[in-house]
Amino acid sequence: MNVKGIVFDVNGTLIDIHTNEWHDDVYRVISNVLSYQGIKLSPSVVKDLFFRIIKEQKLASGERQAEFDVVELFRQIVAQHASDVTRAMAPQKRAQLPEFLAEVHRAASLVRLQLYPGVLSTLQQLHTRYALAIVSDAQTAYAVPELNTVGLAAFFDPIVVSGDFGYRKPDVRLFELALSRMGLAASEIVFVGNDLYRDVHGPQKLGMKTVLFQSGEMTLDKCHATPDYIIYSFPELLNAVRYFEDGDRRQADR
């Protein structure tokens, strides 16, 4: 294949991340922040609202691979529980509050955030030759700050995040959007991820070549998908790309 672009999953592929959204301390922090905005809700109530609204959003979406919207979730909490103090806020501050709460929630739940070994140096090499993009099951309020924190955001255009659309991988619409924004065909793309269902089965439906990174964050195979190449450390991706390009040359020589 004539490789012109590489599209990546993020968590479990580029970033080694661990969060604990169930820990009670996360909702103690959110409860405290809300109290500063004139919204008095106990940590247990905040926790219940958080998971209940996620469930309601997914049920209402009608999508097979439904995704929630964390900023809209906090917008709903603020709107439903605002006090006179909340309503007296400067309009700009109140408008920004849901996204700020989403970021606080993620930060409070974060246990570990770091790159897998070799990610930065590998991307630096690939970036000089290929268009790089992201298709991730995540929330923009989480994903973009985290990419900035580990110094990767500037490598990618576009960054397609499922939370902005209401559905998750392997829904082909997310991959099609990335292809459209990159101006490339599926046959010119290698997709790199760590999930056989979302990151192999999904891209292959459009004709992308796939690389499975066995980072230790693997999930059960729901579809018996077979990646075109498997890597066990991130720098091996350079070998994978050469493998696809050499295949093109072998075909051309026949």
N, C-alpha and C positions, 0 to 999 in steps of 0.2 A: 504494500500500500504506500501511497505517496503521503507521508505524514506531514501535515501542515499545522496541526493543533493538538494540544493535550488538555483534557478536561479532568479535573480532580474532585473527588470527595474531600471533605475536610477532616472531621473528627474520626479518629481511628486510622486515618491515612496520612495526612500532613501533621496533624496535631494530636499529641497524646494528652487527652483530657479526662478528668474524672470530676463529676459533680454529684451532689446529693440533695435533690430537690425535696426529699421527704423529711429532712432533718428539721426538728421543731425550731431550732435557732434561726433558720432562714426566715421563718414567719414572725419570729420575735423582732428581727431587724426591720422587716417590712411594716409590721404593726407600729414600731417606733417612728419610722419615717412618715407613715400616714398620719400619726398623731401630730406631727409638726405641720401638717397641711390641714389640720382641723378635722380629720377623719378618725374617729375613735372606734377601732375594731380590735378585739383581742387576737393574739397570735393564732389561736385555734380556729377562730372564725375566718381569718385571712387564709389559713391553710385550706379550710373546707371550701371557701369560695374559689380559690385558685384551681383546685382539681375538679370541682363541680363545673365551673365555666368551661374548662378544657373539654370535658365530656360533652357538655351541651353544644359547644361549637362544632365538634366533630360529628355529632349526631345530626345537627342541622345542615351540615354541608352537603350531604348526599354523595360525597366522593368515596370511591372504593378505598383509596389510600389517603384518608382525610388528615389534614394538618390543622393545628390551631394557630391563632394569632395572639401572641402574648401581649403586644401593645394594646390591642383591642380589648383583651381581658382586663387589663388594668384601667383602661378607659371606662369600661363598664363598672368596675368597682368604684372608681372615683365619682362617676355620674350618679350612681345609686346611693352612695353614702356621704355625699358632700354635705358639709354644714355651712352655716353663714360665713364662717372663716374661710372655707374653701372657695365659696362663690365670690368672696371679696378679693381673691388673689388677682394680681395683674393677669390679663388675658394670655399673654405670652407664656408666663410661668405655668398657668393651669394647662395650656395646650401641650406643653412639654412634659408635664408630670407623668403621664402613662409610660412614655418611653424611658424616662428616668427611673421609674419604679421597676420596669422590666430589667434594666441594667443592674439596679441594686439587687434584685432577686437573683440574677445570675451570679453576680459577684459574691453574694452571701452563700450561695450553694457550691461555689468553686472550691475544689480540693487540690486539683493539680492541673496545670496548663503549661505544656512545653512541647517543643518540636521533637519529632522522632529523629534519631541520629542521621545526619547526612542530608536532611531535607533542604536546608538553606543552600548548601553548595551545589546540590543537584539542580535545584530550581534556577540558580544563577547560570548554570551551563545551558539548561534547556531554554531559558528566556531569550537567549541570543539568537535562537534558530526557529523557535516555534511560538505560535500564539497559545497563551495559557489562559484557562478559564476555570470556573468552579461551578459545580451543581451540587448543592448540599441540602440535606434534610436538617433544617435549623430555623432559627429566628434571626432576622437581620440585626435586631437589637443585641443579640449574642454574638453572631458570627463575625460581623465587621469589626467590633472592638477587639475580639480575640485575635483575628488576623492581624490587626494593627499591633496588638501587644507583642506578638511573636515575630513581627517584622516582615510579614508576607503579603499584606494587602496590595502593595504596588505591583506585584507580579501578574495580577489577574484582571482580565477584562473580557467578558462580563463576570460578575459574581451573582449567580442565580440561587436564591434561597427559598426553600419550599414554603416557609411561613408567610411569604408575600403573596402566595397564590392559592393556598387552601388545600393543596394536595402534595403528596410526597413521592419520591422515587419508589418503584420503578416507572411511574407514570411518564410516558414518553413526551408529554408536553413540556416538561422541564428541560429535557435534553434538546428538544426541537427549538426551544427558545434560545438556548445557548448557541446552537448551530446558526440560527438566524442572526443573532447579534455578532457572531464571529465571521459571518459570511462564508462559511465553509460547509462542505458536504459531510455526511456521516462517514463516508469511506475515507475521509482525510483525517479522521479524529481517532485518537487513542484515549479511552477512558480508564482512569486509575482509581480504584477504590478497594475497600476491605470487606464488602458484603456481597455474597454471591447472588442474592435476590435483587437487591437495589442497584448494585454497581456493576454487575455482569449481565444478568438477565435483561435488565432495563435497556442499557445501551446497545446490546446485541440485537434487540428487536428492530433497531433503526439501521443496523449494519456497521456500528462502530466496532473496532478492535478493543479488547479489554485486557487490562492488567490487574490481577488480584494481588494486593499487598497483604500478606499474612502477618499482620502486626500484633496479633494476639487479641484483637477486638472482634474476632469472627463471630457471626451468628449462624444458627442452623440453616442448612440449605433447604429452602422451600420449593425449589424448582429444578434441581439437578442441573443447574447451569454449569458450563465448563468454560473457564477463562481461556483466553488465547495465550496468556503468559502468566506465570506466577513468580513473584519476588518475595524474598524473605528479609531483605534490608532495603531501605529506600534507594540508596545509590545504584542498586541493580536495575532501576528503571532505565538508566542509560543503555544498558545491554538490551533491555526489552525493545526500546525504540530502534536501536540498530538492527535487531532481529527483524522487525517489521520492514524496515527500509531495505535490508538485504534480500528479503523475500521478493520485493518489487524488482530488484536488480536480477535476481535469479529467473523470475518470470520473463523479464525483458530479454534475457540472453538465450531463452529457449527458441 
